[in-house]
């Protein structure tokens, strides 16, 4: 995510791709002067999630891991340490 400040104006963004093991789709969410917060993960993250969930269903993109096995099964928010441990486990 990116936070850019230009003369008192805020832009925040989030870029991501899915599937993690075999990317098939890249999504970019850019907000011009977000109302609440300024960091991309906080402002654009929920929008990215909504787009990604709908795109996965529409394009029939299979998950890269079984839903019950993923870090989101036990944690509402994935941090860097959890993501790194998942990557190292493969």
N, C-alpha and C positions, 0 to 999 in steps of 0.2 A: 504494500500500500504506500501511497505517497501523499504528503501534505505540502502544498505550495502556497506561499503567502506573497501576494503582489499588492503593495500599497493598501493594506488593510482588507484585501479581498482574500477569501479562502477557496481553494479548490482541493477536493480530496478524491482519491481514486483507489480502485482495487482491480488488479489484473489476476486472472487465474485460469487454470486449464483443468480439464478432466478427461478422462481417467488419469490417475497418477502414474500408473505403470505403462500406459499406452495412450498418450494424449490424442483425443479426437476432436476436442472443442476448446477454443480460447474465448474467454469472456472478459470484457472490460467495462467497468462501471466508473463513470466520472461525474462528480457532483460540483456544480458551480455554486459557491456560497451555501453549504449545507446549514440547515437550521439548528441542529443539535450536534455539537462535537465538531472536530476538525480532522480527525484521523480516519484514513480510509477503511481500516478494519471495523471501526465503530459506526461510521456513517454509510459506507457503501457495502459493507459486509452482509447485512440482512438482505439488501437488494440483490447482491450477487447470489446468495443462497437461494432466493426465490427463483431467479432466472435459471440457475443450474439445476434445481430440482425439476422444473418444468421441461427444460431441454433434455435432460436424461430420459424422462418419460416419453417425450415426443420422438426423440431419435433412437429410442430403445438401446441406450448405452448401458451395458452391464456394469455392475460395481467391480472395482478392482480387488475388494475383499468382501467377505460375507458380512452383512450388517451387524450381526451379533458379536463378531470378532473385532470390530473396529474400535478405535479409541473413543468414538462418540457414544458407544453403547454404555459406558460407565461415567463419562465426563461430559458436561454440557458445553464445554469450551476446550478446544485442543490448543495446547501451548507448544512452544518450540521443543521442549524436552520430550513431550509425548510423540510429536511428529518424528523427531530424530530417532527415538527408540523403535518406532514402527518401521522406519526406513532401514535401520540396522538389523532388524529381526529377519528381513528377507534375504 
